[in-house]
């Protein structure tokens, strides 16, 4: 139902969205099982997606800032009880002397380093809970936080897409105690991957390492109180820094393992310590007045050596600072990180984050990658992926402790789950969300701040944000506040990044609006309705809109029913998506309904336009959202093209075309939506721009069906579309690209007698200097590269408004699919009419009414638009190909009564294909005339092109199309 893709590459075909989403098609197998997702396809997709997008992959974020912004946890929140923290020497020894064993033979689990690392992680998690209970006493940690890092032992995490096997899943304790229990991606809070290639021969286990959380704090964050300071992580029984035991490599030689400090920017490192707890007092972290000398081999604060962590191409090593946390006090002074290249080692964890985002209702996903002794933290949202700097967990266990504590205390929202979804406290986390509730907050001041059934206070619309360090909605009123007292997190008073008013408009009070645009004063509450065959679905892909559609219903809530004007018990859906800031689906729907209400003659059309009950739009820094990216000050600024905001729409639920029972029902639905589409264009001057089998739906009224046109998120007003763009216009980029073809041909055939280059012209590079790859996103749209070049012949330097290809690949007009021209035509009404034809033939040829299953025309279902264009043009120009496709409808027999319609429509579209093919030929001649400066031919060719354009426009009109099918 929701498709979206709007991206192009300078040196590759424009990417498209066949059938589902172009992303989903790209990773699905071409084998007979179309629902199978191939692992190698996913890897290729992830690498291409992160590498080719501007800002798609940002490495090098400071560890403590990462933890603070993503998981809402700061070093000062680590509970400091009587027990303290330590790494068991025996566990470290076991980890070093084992290797990662792949395969299904797990009889020797104790030899597997994955098992050992999970034990190390969970032992630290146990100590965190023990220290917390020692501090809080009568307020023990809630069972809501009783999660554990599980080694999955080659078990598949169940899901809707790929059968992936991450090494670790951070899930509720007990989820995997029974090997027969299937764990789903929906209940997974976080994921981790490990890479450890070989075991290391050691002399023997050393001593337990006592972890000093004070090393995480900057020098000025704690006061000196004359305590007996122990500045470093140290071996048990030692007063100062210990020598680090050396270890043998695989060949028996010895090598040191010095520590690499992982911090943000210049300065000296200071050490801090944690005093013991006496008389029940809550300890504070104090600074050491002077750093003791340490000349031991590989000492814990040496900060130099030959052992280097894995660093990806494009990553910049960060200089040392006086704040080991990597925190930066002033967001405006923070250095901006740059996009990096994705290493092959990174693909695996990125692949799992992609899968995490595509299940459940999430705003983001997080996890970590273990590579031997080195760990990097990972964050992914619909804008891109962020990777932290590396840290050595053996030599810098305070960083590992910080990560463990952050995950232990992270509530569902800080693990990336939607703040609008409340899971019943008695239900297992995930539980297919069968008992979940969708809650849309009312405005500040509404009398609805009683806790919900999940124990969470209602959020307020338009209130002040609390930043990532705590705030409303945290289970138990924020564990961090319990430990350290109330107050904002370290970055909470920073200005959020990426929502400049000059880009997105003035900051507005975001509240829920009804269909008339009036503010709803109450918090709305809906129950998930996942009764089969209804189910929740998220559009596949790591970057983009990430649209999630949730079946919901109003259950015994008169306030909600009254607020959304629900007069009868009808099925509803909630649509959650991260839309581009310039896409306002709810505004378009309101505009259309307002026109319908004001036109007494149009009341019959109202039932054919999607019925929206309410909507909510929020920026990523709003208090209801608090997306970590909004507060990550070191990320590069987002361009307007990359800016997104969160949209939540509650709509009436409709049935897909798959459920059509016969040809007569389809004919009725098709004609009703076609006429409604024309009415909207004529009266509201809004063009849909994404007609497909997914956006034409229907409702049942007894034995009757009513067609409904849905999904207006790619719509545009007539004013925004601008005037038609003639193919007689030529851009400088096209001329340069065309000229480059001649130079490539000359280089490849230098010994042959080929046509010479144009006189007095320097050889142009294959990629013109002014041609830039415009990065887009999404999973349903295809929006290509904007046309902003000036006309060469006319000397017109005025830049045109950028235009983009929009639609779903198999159903897009030929003019939009063609990648052989730089001219992106203004999306015209006739393009949508062509899309209706492609919907018609798709249903007639592939639909099985008996099984209620829609098939596919694989020739039109490709991951790029250029291939789809060639296949569809061949359908019209090659009679044998046309016959092969149409024959499928004749064999099924379900739609034989509509074959006369199909034949007449194909005759109309044959004219379109032939005319457009002639336009492309004339355009190539026009380009050649410019290259060879044959101005005598320019004007005649232009006149021929404009004549053909008139023929093309007249071939496909509302009247001609309707006359053909009636």
N, C-alpha and C positions, 0 to 999 in steps of 0.2 A: 504494500500500500504506500510505503514511503520510499522514494528513490532519490538519489542525489549524487551528482558528480559534476564538478565544474573546474576541470583542471586540464592544462595542456603543457606540452614540453616543446622546447624550441627544436629539438632534433628527433622527435618521435611523433607518431600520430596522436591526435587529440584523443584523450581517453574517454570512453563512453560508458553507458549504463544499460547493458542489455538485460531485459526481463526483470530480474530482481534488482540488484545493484551491480554496477560494473565490478565492484570489489568482490562481491560474492561469486559472480561468474568467473572472475579471473582465478579464483582459488579452487573452484569446483573441478572435479574430474570430467574429462571429455568422454569417459566410458559410459556404459549404459546406465549405471547408477548415478544419476545427475545430482543426487543429494550427498554424495561423498565428497569430502574436502581433502584434497591432496596436501600432504605435509610439505612436499617440495614447492608446491605452488604458494603456500602460505609464506614460506621462507623468502621466496623471490618477491612476493608482494610486500612483505614487511621491509625488506632491504630497500626496495625501490621507493616505497612510500616515505620512509624516514630520510633517505638520502636525497631525494629529488625535491623535497619541499623546503621553502625558505623557513628556517626555524623549526623544521620538523623534528630535529634531534639536537638537543643542547647538552653537552657533557660538561663536567667540571664544577657542579654546584657544591658549595661547602657543606660538610656533613651535618653540622649542628643546625645550620639554617634550613637545610633540607628537612630534618626531623621536625623542627619547630613549625615550618610552614605546611608540610604534608600531613603529619600526624598530630599536630597541635600540642607538641610536648617539648619542654625546655629542660636543660640540665638541672636547673634548680628544683624541678619537680620530682627528681629521683628520691624516693623515700629512704631516709638514712636511719634505720633502726639499729638495735643492738647487734644484730647478726652480721651486718656488712655484706661485702661481696667478694667472691674469689673464684678463680678458675682452677678447677681440680687438675693437678699435674697428671694424674692417671688418664684423664680424658684427653688432655693435650697430647700426651704420649701416644694414646690409641689413635688419635686423628693423624698424627704425623707418620705413624707406621702402618697405616692402612691405605688402600687405594680405592678409587671409585670403581665398583664392579657393575658392569652392565649385563643385562640378560635376566633370565627367569630363575636362575639357580641361586636362591637366597638361603641355602642351608648354612652358610657361613656369614650370617648377618653381622656377627661381631667384628668381622674383618672389613666391613664396608664403611668407608669414611663418611658416607651420608648418614648412616645410623649414628655415628659418633658425634657429628656436628649437631644433629637434632638433639642429642643428649646434652651437649654443651649449652645450646640455646635454651632448652627447657629447664636446665638446672639454674641458669641465671634468672629465668622467668619465675621459678619457684622462690628464689632468694628475694626477688622484687616483692612478691606477695607476702613473704614472711616479714620483711622489713616494714611493709605497709601496715600489716596487722599489728606489729609491735608499736608503731606510732599511733595508730588510730584506736586500738583497743576495742572499744565498744562499737566501732563502726567497721566491721570486717569488709573486705572487698566483695562486691556483689558477684554472684555466679554469672552475671552477664559478661564478665571479663575473663571467664575461665576458658581461655583458648590455649591452643598448643601447636607447636610446629611439628607436623607429621612428615616423616619420610614415606612417600607413597609406594615405594618398592615396586616400580613399574606398573602401578595401577592407573587406569584411565580415569580421569575426572569426567563424569558424565556431562553432556551438553548437547546443544542443538546443531553444532557445526562440526568441528574436527575432534577426533579421538586423541587428545593430547595427554602426555604423561609428564607433568612437571615433577621435579625431584621432591619439592616440599609444598605443602599447603598449610596455611595458618587458619585453623578451623576450630570450632568448639571442641573442648576436651571430650573424648569418648566417641567422637564421630567415626573413627576408624578402628576402634578396638575390635570390632567384629569384622573380619575380612569379607564377610558376605554383604556387608552394608555398602551400597554405592554412594559415593560422595559426588555431589553436583557442584558445578562452577558457581551456581547461585548462592551457595552457602559458604563459599570460600572467601575469607577476608583479605588474604594476601597470598602471594606465591613467591617461591624462591627456586633458584637453580644452582647447581654446583658443578664445577669443573676441577678435577684433581686427577692428574694423569698417572702419578706413580707414588709409591710409598717411599719413605726415607728411613734409612737405617740409623738409629740413635744409640748413644752410649747407654741410655736408660732414662727413666722419667726423672724430672727435676722436682722442684718444690711447687706447692700450690702458689698461685699468684694472687695477692690481695689487690683488688681493683680500687683505685682512687678516683671517685667521681669528680673530685675537685679539679682534676686536670681538664675538665670540660669547660670550666669557667674562666673568663678573662680576669686579669689582675685586679681590675677596679670593681669587680662585682661582689667582692667579699671583703670583710674587714679583718685586720690582724688583731687577735685577742691574746697573743702571747702563748698560744697552745704549743704543745710539742708537735712540731710539724714533720710529717713524713711526706716528701714532695712527689714521689713517683709511685706507679704501680710497682710492687716489690714482691720478692719471694717471702713466704712466711718465715718469720724469725729474723728477718733482716731489718736494720734501722735505716739504711739508705738504699741506694740503687745497687742492684746485684749484677754480677756478671751474667750475661746470657749464655746458657750452655750451648756449645757449638754442636753441630750435628753432621753426620756423614752423608755425602751424596750417594747416588746409586753405585758409584765406582769405589766407594770406601774413602774418598778424600774428605777433607774437612772444609767447611765454609762458614763464615760468619753470617748473621742475619740482623743487620742493624735496622733500627726503626726509622721510618720515614714519617715525619710529622705531617699531618694532613690538616692544613689550616688555610685561612683566606688570603691575607696580604701581609706585607712586610713588618719586621719588628722582631724582638726576642721572645722566646717562649717562657712563660712563667708557670710555676707549678703550684698547685693548691692541694689542700688535704682536707679530709673529713675527720673531725674529732669524734671521740666516742660519745655515746648517749649516756648522760648521767641524770639521775633524779627525774627521769621522764621528760626532760627538756628536749624540744625539737632542735637538732643541731643546725648550725650554719656553716657554710663553707668559708674557710679563712685562707688568706694569701700568705705565702711564705715570703719572709723578708728578703732572703738571699738564696739563690740557687746554689746548692753544693756542687763542687766539681765532680765530674764523672769521666774517668779515663778508661772505663772498662770496655772490653771488646763488644761492639754492638750494643752499647748502653741504651736504656730506654729513651733517653732524650738526646741522643747523639745527633740525629737529623742528617746523617750523611751515610754513604756507603755504596756498595755496588749492586745490591739487590734492588731491582726496580719493579714496581707494580706494572700490571698490564695497562698500557696507555694506547688509546685509539688515535688514529690519524686525525688531526684537527684539534686534539685536546691540548690546552696550554697548561703547563705546570704552574701552580699558584705559589707566590712567594710566602714566606713565613710571617706570621703576625704575632702580636702580643696577646691576641685572643685565640687560644686553641680551638674555640668553638667555631671559628669561621664566621662569627656574627659581625654584621656591619651596622653601626649605629644610625647611619644616615642613608636612606634609600637613594637620595639624589646623588650621593657621592659614591655609590656602589659601582664598581666596574662592571660593564656589561659583558656577559659571556657570548661567545660566538658559536654558530652552528658547527658541528663536527661530523665526521664520517663514521658510519656504523661499522664496527668490526664484525667479523664472522662470529666471534665469541659472544657478541651482544645479541645476536638475532634470536637465540633461544628464549631468553628472558623477555625480550620484546614481544615475541610470539605469544607467550603466556599472558602478558598484560593485555594484548589484543583480545584474547579469548575471555579474559576476566571482564573487560569492558562490554563485551557483547552478551553477557548473561546477567539476569537480575535487573535492577534499576539502579544504575551507578552514575556518579558524576566523574569518577576517576578510579584508577587502579594503581596499586603500588606493590613493591616487592624488592628483592635484593638478589645479587649474583655473587656467589662465592667462587673465587678462583684460587685454589690453594690457600694461602694465608691472606689473600686480599679480598675485600668486600666492596662492592659499589651498591648504592641504593638507587632505586628506579621508580619513576612516577610517569604515568601516562594519562592524559585527558584528551578531549576532542580537538585540542589545539596542537598537540605534539607530545614528545617524550623528553623527559629531563633525567639526566644521570648524574650522580654525585661524584666527587673525587674518590679515589681509592683510599682505604685505610687497612692497615695490617691488624687483624683482630687478635693475633697472638701477642703482638708487641704494644698494641694500643687497645687493650680490652675495654677501656672506658668508653670508647666509641661503640663497641659491641653492646655494652651494658645500656647505653643510651637507646640504641635501636630496640633492644629487647624490652626495656621499660616502656618505650613509646608504644610498641605494639600491644603490650599487656594492658595498658591503660586506654587504648584507642577504642572509642565507641563506634557504632556502626557508621555514623556520618564521617568520622575521621578515617575510617577504612575505605571511604569512597562511596558508600551507599547513599541513595537519595535521602535528603532530609524530609521529604514529603511522604515517605513511606514508613509506617509504623508496623513492626512485626509483633504479634501478640507475644507477651512474655512467656507463656506456657508452650509456645510452639518452638520446635527446633529451628535454629538459625538457618534460613533458606526455606526449607519445607515447601518449595515451589510457590511460596507466598500465598498459599491457599487461605490463610487466616489474616492476611495483611490488610492494612487500611491506608488509603490515600487521603492525606489531609492537606488542604490548601488553606494557608493562614489568612485570617481576616486582618483588617487595618488595626493599627495601634489604638488601643483604647476600647476595642470591642470586648464585651463581657464574655469571653470564651477562653479564659486562661486557666481553666481547670486541667489537671493532667489527663492525658488520654489513657487508654487502656494499656498502653505500653509503658506508662509511667513517665512520659515526656511532657513537658509543659508546652502549650501552644506557642508557636512563634508569631511574632507581630510583624505586620507589614509596614514598611517605611520607617522602622526604628533604627537606632544607631548600631553599627556593626561592632562585633567584639573581636574581630581579627581571628587569627588561627590559634591563639594561645588559650582559648577557652570561650565561654559564653553560653548563651541559651541553648537548650536542647541537649546538653551533655548529660548522659545518664549519671545518676548520683550527684547531680549539681556540680559536675566537674571534679574528677579525682585530683587534678592538679591543685584546685583550690583547697581541697581537704588537706593536702600535704603542706602547702606553702602559704595558705591564706588567700583571700580573694584578691583579684587584680588582673589586669590584662597581661597577655604574654609579651615577650620582649619586642616583637615586631608589631604589636597591635596598634600603636599610634602612628605607624608609618602610613603614608598615602598609598593606597592600592595602585598597582601598576597596570597600565594598558587601557584605561578608559578615559582618556583625555576628552574634555568637553568639546573641543573643537572637532573631534572625530565622531563622537556618538551623540552629540547634543547635550543640553543641560541635564544634570542628574535629576531624575524625577522620582517621586514617590511611587513605588511599584505596588499596585494593589490589584486584586481580582476584579475583573469587569464582566458584566453580563453581556448579552447579545446586543443591547442598546448602548453599550459603553458606559453604563452606570456602575459605580463602585458597590461591590457586595460587602456588607458590613459584618458578616459572620464568617467564622471559620467553617469551611465546607468539609464534609467527611463522607468518603465513599468506601465501600467494601470491594476487595478484589473478587471478581467473578470468573474463576478459572474452571468452571464446569465444562468438561469436554463437549464439543471440540474447541471451545474458546481457550486461548492461551496467550500468554504474554510473549512478545517478540521484540528483539532489538535488531536494527539494521546492522549488517556485518561491516566491520572496518575499524581501524584504530584511530583515524583522524576523519573528522567530518561532523555531520549533524548528529549521528548516533541516535537516531529516532527510536524511541521505545513506545510501543502501543500496548496499553494495559486494559483488558476488559474489566469494567467496574459496574457497580450498581448502587443505588441509594437504598439503604436498609433501615427502616424505622427511624428516619431522621427527617422530621417535618421541616426543620429549619433549612436544611440543605435543599430539599425538594422545592420549597417555596422560593428560595433565593435564585434557583436556576429555572424556575417556572416549569417544573416537571409535573404535568397534569396526569400522566399515566405511567404505568410501570413499563418502561421501555429500556432495552439494553443500551449501555453507554460505553464509551472508551475514553481513556485519557491518553493524550499524545504528548510526549515529552521529547524535546529536541533542542539542540544547540544550533540555532539558526544564525545566518549572517545578520548583522545589525540592520541591513537595509531590506530584509525580508519580513514582511508583516502580514502573515497569513490571517491572523485574527482581524486586522484592520480591513483587509480586502473582503472577508466574509461579512463583517458588519456593514461595510459600504453597500454590498450587494443586497443584503436584507433590508437595509434602510430604503433603497430604491424600490424594492419589491413591495414594502409596506405602503409607500407613498403612491403606488400606481394601482388603482383599483382593478385595472384590466389584467394585472400580472399575478393575481393571487394563485392562479393555477400553476405558476412556475415555482412557487415557494417550496413545494414538496420535492422539487428536483435539484435543490441546492442544499449542500450539507448544512445540518442544523447544529450550530455551535451554542452550547449552554453557558459557558464562561471561559475566560482565559486569563493567564498571568504571564507577564514578561519581566525578567529580572536580569540585571547585569551580573557579571561573575563576581563582583566585589560586594554585592548586596548582602545584608545580614542573614537572609534566608539561605543563600547559596554558599558564600565564603569559599569560593573555589581557591585552592592553594596557589594556583598560578597568579591570581590577582595580587598576592602579597610576596611573590618571589622577585625581589627587587633587582636581582642580577640577570634576569632573563632579558633578552633584547625586546624592544618595544614592538608591539603588534602593529602591522599596517592595517589600514582600513579594510583591505580585502580579507584580512585574517580575523577581524573582529567578529565575535559572536556574542549572543546573549541567549539566556535560557528561556524557552517558551513552554508553557503547559496549557493545553487546550482540552476541555471536556466537550465531547461531541456525541451525537447520537450514533449508535453502532449500526452498520449496514452489512449486508451479505456481499461477498465477492461474486464476480461473474461465473466462477467455478460452479456455483450452486444453481445456476439457471437450469430449468427442467426441460425446456424444449425450444425449438426455433421461434415459436410465436412469442414466448416470453422474452427472448433475446431481442427480437425485432422491436418490441414495445420499449424495453429499457434503452436500447440504442437510439431510437428516434427521440425519446423524451429528453435524454441527456444532450443530444445534438441540438435540439431546439432551445433548451435551457442555456446551453453554451452561447448560442447566437444572441439570445435575449440579453444576457449579461454584457456581451461585447457591444451590442447596439445601444443599450440603455445606461449601463453603468460604466461603459468604456474600460472594462477590465478584461484582459486576455489571460486565459488559463495557462497556456504554454507547457503543459505536461500531460497531454491526453494519452492515456495508456490503459491497458486492461486492469491495472491496479487501482485506477482513479475513477473508473466508471463502476458504480456499485448499485445496489437496489435494496429496497425494504419490501416486506410483505404486508399486505392489508387483506387478511383472509386468504382467498384464492388468487388475489390479484398481486401483481408486482409493480413497483414504481421505481423508475431509474433515478439515481442521485449522482450528481457530479461532485466529487470530493477532492481533497488535497489541493489547496490554492496557494501553497507556500512558494511556488515559482511564478505566480501571477505577476502581471505588470499592468499599469494603467496606460492608456493610449498616449498620454503625454510623455511618460517615461520611455516608451518604445521609440519615440522620435520618428522622423520621416524615413521612408524607404531608402535603402542604400543601393544605388545602381551598380551592377557589375561592369558598367562602362568606366567606372572610376578605378584608377590604378594607384597602388601605394609604392613608395620608394623601397620598402622592404621586399615587396614582390619582385620588383625589377632587379634588385640586387641578388635575390635568391635565384631568379631565372637566369641571370647572367652567370652565376656561379656554376650552374649546370653545364653551360658551354665550356667553361674553363676545366671542369672535371672531365668532360668528354675529350677535350683536347689533350689533357695529360694522359688519359688512358689510351689514346689512339694517336700518339705523336708521330708515329711512323706512317700513318695513313694520310691520304689527301682529303682532309676534312675542311669544313667551312671555317674560314678565319674569324677571329674575334672582331667585334665592332671596332672601328678605328678610334685611336686616341683614348682608349679606355684601359685603365689599369686593372690588372686581374683582381677580382673580388674574392674575398675568402668564402669558403663554403658556408660559414655562419656569419651573416652580416654583423658589423660592429654594433648596430643599434638594436639587434634582435635579442630580446631577453626572454628567458623562460618565465612565464607568468604562472606562479604556483596557486592552485586552487585546492578545493577539498570536496569532500562529501561522498555520499554513497548513492545518490539517485540522480542527480542532475549531471548534465554535462554542460559545463559552461566553458567555452573555449577562450582563446587569447583575444584580448580587446584590440580593436582596430583604432589606432591613434596616429597613424602616419598621414602625412600630407600628400596631396596629389602631385605627382611629378610634372605632368603636362600642363596643368592649370596654374602651377605655382601657388597653390592654396596652402598656407601655413597654419590654417585654423585646425586645431585638434578637435576630432569628433568625440562625442560621448562614448566611453567604452561600451562595447556590446559583447555579449557572451552567448554561446550556444546553450540552450536549455531544453530539457526533455529526457525521455527514456529511449535509449538507442534504437531498438527495433521499431519504434513508433514515431521516430522523428522524420521530418520532411527531408527530402533529398538535398535541398539547398543548405540545410543546417548540418547535414552529415558530411558534405564534401570538404575534404581537407586540402584540396589542390589549390585553394584560393585563400588569400589573406583577408578578403572581405567577409566579415561576419555580418550577414544581412540582418536588418531590423526584423524581429520576429513578427510576422504578419498573420492576419486572421487565416489566410489560405494555408499556412503551415499547420495550424491546428486542424483544419478540415482534412488535410492529408493524413494527419495522425488518426482521425476517426476512421479513415479507410483502412489503415494498418491494423487497428483494433478489430474492425469487421472481419478482415481476412484471417487474422490470427484465431479468432473464436471459431469461425466457420470451418477452418482447416484442422484445428487441434483439439477443440473441446469435446469431451465425452459427457453428455448430460446424464447418462445412466450412472456412471461412476462419480459424477460431479468432480471431474478432474480436468484441469487445463493442461494441454501439452505445450509443445514448443515448435517453432520454426528455427532449427539450429543454424541455418544459413544466415539468419539475421541476428543471431545472438553471439556477439563477439566482444572482446574486451576493449576494442578501439573503434572509433567512429569511421575511420577510413575504410576498414574492412567491411563494416556494415553497409557503408555507402556503395561499395563495389558490388556486394551481394544483392542489394535491393535494385540497383540499376540493371544488373544482369537479369533479374527477375522480369523486368519490363522489356528489355532489349533482346532477350534470348527466349524464343517460344518454347524450347524444350525444357528449360529450367522452370518456366512459368507453369507448364503442364505438369511437371513432376510434383510441384507443391500443391496445385489445385486438385490434383488427382486424389490426394489424401482425404479431402473433404468428400469426394464422390465415393470413395471406398467406405468411409464410416457411415454415410447415409443419414446422419442425424440432422444435417442442415441442407438436404437436397432442395427443400422448398425455397431456400434463399440463394440458390445458385444463379438464377436470373439477375438478382441484385448484384451478385459478385461479378458476373460477366460485364454488366454495364459499368460498374465502378472501375473495373480494370481497363476498360476502353478509355474512360476519362483519364485515368492515371497514366496510361500509355502515352497520351498527348503530353502530360506533364513531364515524363521522363525523357521523351524525344526532344521536346523544346529545351529542357534544361541542359541536356547533353550538347545541343547545338550552341547554347550560350557559353558553355565551358570551352568549346572549340574556338569560338570567336574570341573569347578572352585570351586564350593562348596566342592567337594571332596579334591581338592588341599589345600584349606584353612584348612580343618580338618586334613590333613596330617601334615601341619605345626604346628597346635595346639598340636597334640599328638606326634609331633617329629618323625613321621614315614617316615624317609628319603628314605626308600626303595620304597615308592610309589610316591614320588615327581616327579622323572624324567619320569617314564612311563606316569603319568597323563599329564605332560607338553607336552610330545610328542603327545598325543592324542589331546590336545587342539590346538597345532600348525597345526596338520593335518586338523582339522575341520575349522580352520581359513583360510587355503588355499581353502577349499571347498566353504567357504562363499564368498571369494573374487572372485572366478571363476564363481560363480552363477550369479553375477550381473556385467556385463561389458557393455561398449558402444555397442559392436558388438552383444552380445546376446540380449540386450534390443531392438536394432534396428531390428534385425532379427525377433523378436517376433511380432512387430507392422507393418511390411511391408509384 
